[in-house]
Amino acid sequence: MALMLGAEALEGVISTREAIDLLEGMSAHEAAGKTFVSPRLSTTFEGGWMRMMFAADYASGFAATKAFHMIQGAGVRYVVSLYRVADGELLAILDGRLITDLRTGAASGVVARKVRIDGPVSVGLFGAGHQSRMQLEMLASVYKVDSASVFSPTVENRERFAKQMSSKLGLKVSAVASAEKAARGHAVVVAATSSQSSEPVVRGEWLAQCRLLCAVGSTRPQSIEVDARCFGDAKAVVVDTLRAAEEAGDLQQAVKSGAISAETQIALAQVAGGAVRLPDGGLVTFKSVGTALQDLALAARFYELLRGRKDLPAAPDLASLKKPVSARK
């Protein structure tokens, strides 16, 4: 009986701190060689695109697939399927939107735990959607965030974000009228936009006082969210997968320009597992494209916490077992 977990069932079940703990633990499994991650399959079709991912965590005994697709004019939908490694049984099918938001924010949280910033922290945000909200919540669970600025090209969106997040987190969030104002003077800067432009949204020249830059919005080759200087000026560049440059246009541009090399990029698993210590000063840039292992960590925990509820729907025999030819009569 595969458990069906819609978006409403998942809301509020996992806290920000627990989400960061889960990804930190999964990164440790990855660093220890106890996981498998397949290359991502990406394809385009008339009116949209589809991506599919798979990962297995042998330490926890779970595997997961994630499929997400975009239809022009409709948006993006995400579905995560959770399996038991031992026998391949399908355990749950989960709405993947909240999982995606949580794992992206929590990945930044894992890095933030390793980037020391003393005293109150100010955050600059590019983007006023789900991802920016989750990023700010995760960072506020790691640092003593006392203020934030948000820029979105849509005035209504940035003003709504500022009002709602000020109320939710109990800190001052201000809507600002330019991208530069969202970056300058902040210890932490987050780029979580939906921009598909080849023109960067964040420029390194604005980051003189920045200690941690989290670039999490752009995951397509044609999209440049942060410029090459954001990587070149960094004392350390952390990526959540060493395959990130295969997908992210801004990281590709930085490598092509010589700002960084493939060899100098540090995997998140190395940082979380303690193999690499991040510098005590200077800029740390984190580029996230997301991995199926991150989705798996959260999907497994949702399943463990919710499988005992009697009010949630289940679907029997969604993936029936076919006997091997040798076992047929």
C-alpha positions as CSV (number, residue, x, y, z in Angstrom):
1,M,0.0,0.0,0.0
2,A,1.8,3.1,-1.2
3,L,1.0,6.2,0.9
4,M,-0.2,9.2,-1.0
5,L,1.0,12.4,0.5
6,G,-0.3,15.7,-0.9
7,A,0.9,19.2,-0.3
8,E,-1.5,19.8,2.6
9,A,-0.4,16.7,4.5
10,L,3.3,17.8,4.4
11,E,2.8,21.4,5.6
12,G,4.4,22.1,9.0
13,V,5.5,18.5,9.6
14,I,9.3,19.1,9.4
15,S,10.8,22.2,11.0
16,T,13.6,24.2,9.4
17,R,16.2,23.0,11.9
18,E,15.2,19.3,11.3
19,A,15.4,19.8,7.6
20,I,18.9,21.1,7.9
21,D,19.8,18.2,10.2
22,L,18.4,15.8,7.6
23,L,20.5,17.2,4.8
24,E,23.6,17.4,6.9
25,G,23.1,13.7,7.8
26,M,22.5,12.7,4.2
27,S,25.6,14.6,3.2
28,A,27.6,12.7,5.7
29,H,26.3,9.4,4.2
30,E,27.4,10.7,0.8
31,A,30.8,11.6,2.0
32,A,31.1,8.1,3.5
33,G,30.3,6.5,0.1
34,K,27.0,5.1,1.3
35,T,24.8,6.7,-1.4
36,F,24.2,6.6,-5.2
37,V,23.1,9.5,-7.4
38,S,22.3,9.1,-11.1
39,P,22.9,11.8,-13.7
40,R,19.9,14.0,-14.2
41,L,17.8,13.4,-17.3
42,S,16.6,16.7,-18.8
43,T,14.6,17.1,-22.0
44,T,12.5,19.7,-23.7
45,F,9.3,19.4,-25.6
46,E,6.9,21.7,-27.3
47,G,5.6,24.0,-24.6
48,G,7.8,22.8,-21.8
49,W,10.5,20.7,-20.3
50,M,10.9,17.6,-18.0
51,R,13.6,16.5,-15.6
52,M,14.0,13.2,-13.8
53,M,16.4,12.2,-11.0
54,F,17.2,9.1,-8.9
55,A,19.1,8.5,-5.7
56,A,19.6,5.7,-3.2
57,D,20.8,6.0,0.4
58,Y,22.1,2.6,1.5
59,A,22.6,3.7,5.1
60,S,18.9,4.5,5.6
61,G,17.5,1.8,3.2
62,F,15.6,4.2,1.0
63,A,15.7,5.2,-2.7
64,A,13.7,7.9,-4.5
65,T,12.9,9.3,-7.9
66,K,11.9,12.9,-8.6
67,A,10.2,14.1,-11.7
68,F,9.3,17.7,-12.4
69,H,8.0,19.4,-15.4
70,M,7.2,22.9,-16.6
71,I,4.3,23.8,-19.0
72,Q,4.5,27.3,-20.3
73,G,1.7,29.4,-18.8
74,A,1.0,26.8,-16.1
75,G,4.2,26.5,-14.0
76,V,6.2,23.7,-12.5
77,R,4.9,20.5,-10.9
78,Y,7.0,18.1,-8.8
79,V,6.4,14.5,-7.8
80,V,8.7,12.4,-5.5
81,S,8.4,8.6,-5.3
82,L,9.9,6.8,-2.3
83,Y,11.1,3.1,-2.4
84,R,12.6,0.6,0.0
85,V,16.0,-0.5,-1.2
86,A,15.9,-4.0,0.2
87,D,13.0,-5.2,-2.0
88,G,12.1,-2.2,-4.2
89,E,8.6,-1.7,-2.8
90,L,7.0,1.6,-3.6
91,L,6.3,3.1,-0.2
92,A,4.9,6.6,-1.0
93,I,4.2,9.2,-3.6
94,L,4.6,12.7,-2.4
95,D,3.9,16.2,-3.8
96,G,7.3,17.6,-4.4
97,R,6.8,21.4,-4.2
98,L,7.4,21.8,-0.4
99,I,10.1,19.1,-0.5
100,T,11.9,21.2,-3.2
101,D,11.6,24.4,-1.2
102,L,12.7,22.7,2.0
103,R,15.7,20.9,0.6
104,T,17.0,24.0,-1.3
105,G,16.7,26.1,1.8
106,A,18.2,23.4,4.1
107,A,21.2,23.0,1.8
108,S,22.0,26.7,2.3
109,G,21.5,26.1,6.0
110,V,24.0,23.3,6.0
111,V,26.6,25.6,4.5
112,A,25.6,28.5,6.8
113,R,26.4,26.3,9.8
114,K,29.9,26.0,8.5
115,V,30.3,29.7,7.7
116,R,30.9,31.6,11.0
117,I,29.4,35.1,11.3
118,D,29.6,36.7,14.7
119,G,26.8,39.0,15.9
120,P,23.6,40.1,14.3
121,V,23.3,39.2,10.6
122,S,21.6,41.1,7.8
123,V,20.3,39.2,4.7
124,G,19.8,40.5,1.2
125,L,17.3,38.6,-1.0
126,F,16.8,38.5,-4.7
127,G,13.4,37.0,-5.5
128,A,10.1,37.1,-3.5
129,G,8.8,33.6,-4.1
130,H,8.6,30.3,-2.2
131,Q,12.4,29.8,-2.5
132,S,13.3,33.1,-1.0
133,R,10.9,32.6,1.9
134,M,12.4,29.3,2.7
135,Q,15.9,30.6,2.4
136,L,15.3,33.3,4.9
137,E,13.6,31.0,7.3
138,M,16.5,28.5,7.2
139,L,19.1,31.2,7.6
140,A,17.2,32.7,10.5
141,S,17.4,29.3,12.2
142,V,21.2,29.3,11.9
143,Y,22.2,32.9,12.4
144,K,20.8,35.7,14.6
145,V,19.2,37.5,11.7
146,D,18.0,41.0,12.7
147,S,17.1,42.5,9.3
148,A,16.6,41.7,5.6
149,S,16.1,43.5,2.3
150,V,14.3,42.0,-0.6
151,F,14.2,42.9,-4.3
152,S,11.8,41.7,-6.9
153,P,11.2,43.5,-10.2
154,T,7.5,43.3,-9.3
155,V,6.7,45.9,-6.7
156,E,3.7,44.2,-5.3
157,N,5.6,40.9,-4.8
158,R,8.5,42.4,-2.9
159,E,6.2,44.5,-0.7
160,R,4.0,41.5,0.1
161,F,7.1,39.4,0.9
162,A,8.4,42.1,3.2
163,K,5.2,42.4,5.1
164,Q,4.5,38.7,5.5
165,M,8.1,37.7,6.4
166,S,8.4,40.6,8.9
167,S,5.3,39.3,10.7
168,K,6.3,35.6,10.5
169,L,9.9,35.9,11.7
170,G,9.6,38.9,13.9
171,L,12.3,40.9,12.2
172,K,12.5,43.9,9.9
173,V,12.3,43.0,6.3
174,S,12.4,45.9,3.9
175,A,11.4,46.0,0.2
176,V,14.0,47.8,-1.9
177,A,13.8,49.3,-5.3
178,S,17.0,48.0,-6.9
179,A,19.0,44.8,-7.1
180,E,22.1,46.7,-6.0
181,K,20.4,47.8,-2.8
182,A,19.4,44.2,-2.0
183,A,23.1,43.2,-2.1
184,R,25.2,46.0,-0.7
185,G,26.0,46.0,3.1
186,H,24.6,42.5,3.8
187,A,26.6,39.7,5.4
188,V,24.5,37.1,3.6
189,V,23.0,37.4,0.1
190,V,20.6,35.0,-1.5
191,A,19.8,34.8,-5.2
192,A,16.6,32.8,-5.6
193,T,15.0,34.3,-8.7
194,S,13.1,32.8,-11.6
195,S,15.1,34.8,-14.1
196,Q,15.9,33.0,-17.4
197,S,18.1,35.9,-18.7
198,S,21.7,35.6,-19.7
199,E,22.3,38.9,-17.9
200,P,23.3,38.4,-14.2
201,V,21.0,39.5,-11.4
202,V,23.8,39.7,-8.8
203,R,27.2,41.3,-9.4
204,G,30.3,40.6,-7.5
205,E,31.2,44.3,-7.2
206,W,28.2,44.7,-4.8
207,L,29.4,42.0,-2.3
208,A,32.3,43.8,-0.5
209,Q,30.7,43.0,2.9
210,C,29.2,39.7,2.0
211,R,30.4,36.6,3.9
212,L,28.0,34.0,2.3
213,L,26.4,34.1,-1.1
214,C,23.7,31.4,-1.8
215,A,22.9,31.2,-5.5
216,V,20.0,28.8,-5.7
217,G,17.6,30.0,-8.4
218,S,19.3,29.3,-11.7
219,T,19.7,25.7,-12.7
220,R,19.6,26.0,-16.5
221,P,22.5,26.5,-18.9
222,Q,21.0,29.6,-20.5
223,S,20.3,31.4,-17.2
224,I,23.0,33.6,-15.5
225,E,21.9,34.5,-12.0
226,V,25.2,35.6,-10.5
227,D,28.2,36.9,-12.5
228,A,31.7,35.3,-12.7
229,R,33.2,37.6,-10.2
230,C,30.8,36.2,-7.5
231,F,32.8,33.0,-7.9
232,G,36.2,34.5,-8.7
233,D,36.3,36.7,-5.6
234,A,35.2,33.8,-3.3
235,K,37.7,32.2,-0.9
236,A,35.7,29.0,-1.3
237,V,33.1,27.9,-3.9
238,V,30.8,25.1,-2.6
239,V,28.5,23.1,-4.8
240,D,25.8,20.6,-3.8
241,T,27.0,18.3,-6.6
242,L,30.2,18.3,-8.6
243,R,27.9,18.0,-11.6
244,A,26.5,21.4,-11.0
245,A,28.5,23.0,-13.9
246,E,26.7,20.6,-16.3
247,E,23.5,22.4,-15.5
248,A,24.0,26.0,-14.2
249,G,24.8,28.6,-16.7
250,D,26.4,31.0,-14.2
251,L,28.8,28.3,-13.0
252,Q,29.6,27.4,-16.6
253,Q,30.4,31.0,-17.4
254,A,32.6,31.3,-14.3
255,V,34.6,28.2,-15.4
256,K,34.8,29.3,-19.0
257,S,36.1,32.7,-18.0
258,G,38.8,31.3,-15.8
259,A,37.3,32.8,-12.6
260,I,37.3,29.3,-11.1
261,S,38.1,25.8,-12.2
262,A,36.3,22.5,-11.8
263,E,39.1,21.3,-9.5
264,T,38.7,24.1,-7.0
265,Q,34.9,23.5,-6.4
266,I,34.1,21.9,-3.0
267,A,31.3,19.4,-2.7
268,L,28.7,20.0,0.0
269,A,29.3,16.5,1.3
270,Q,33.0,17.3,1.9
271,V,32.0,20.3,4.0
272,A,29.2,18.6,5.9
273,G,31.3,15.5,6.5
274,G,34.2,17.5,7.9
275,A,36.7,16.7,5.2
276,V,37.0,20.4,4.2
277,R,36.9,23.3,6.6
278,L,35.7,26.6,5.1
279,P,37.8,29.7,5.6
280,D,37.2,31.9,8.7
281,G,37.0,35.1,6.6
282,G,36.2,36.3,3.1
283,L,33.4,35.4,0.8
284,V,32.0,31.9,0.5
285,T,29.8,31.3,-2.6
286,F,27.4,28.3,-2.5
287,K,25.9,27.2,-5.8
288,S,22.9,24.8,-5.5
289,V,21.2,23.0,-8.3
290,G,19.6,20.4,-6.1
291,T,20.1,16.7,-5.9
292,A,17.8,13.6,-5.6
293,L,19.6,12.7,-2.3
294,Q,18.3,15.9,-0.8
295,D,14.8,15.1,-1.9
296,L,15.2,11.6,-0.6
297,A,16.3,12.7,2.9
298,L,13.1,14.7,3.3
299,A,10.7,12.3,1.6
300,A,11.9,9.4,3.8
301,R,11.4,11.5,7.0
302,F,7.9,12.6,5.8
303,Y,7.0,8.9,5.3
304,E,8.3,7.9,8.7
305,L,6.4,10.6,10.4
306,L,3.1,10.2,8.5
307,R,2.7,6.5,7.7
308,G,0.8,5.8,10.9
309,R,-2.0,8.3,10.1
310,K,-5.3,6.7,9.2
311,D,-6.8,9.6,7.4
312,L,-4.3,9.7,4.5
313,P,-5.1,7.9,1.2
314,A,-3.2,4.8,0.1
315,A,-3.0,3.2,-3.3
316,P,-2.7,-0.6,-3.4
317,D,-0.6,-2.4,-6.0
318,L,0.7,0.7,-7.7
319,A,3.8,-1.2,-8.8
320,S,3.0,-4.9,-8.9
321,L,5.9,-7.4,-8.8
322,K,6.5,-9.4,-12.0
323,K,8.1,-12.8,-11.4
324,P,11.4,-13.6,-13.1
325,V,11.0,-15.8,-16.2
326,S,12.8,-18.7,-14.4
327,A,10.0,-18.6,-11.7
328,R,7.1,-18.9,-14.1
329,K,5.1,-22.1,-14.2
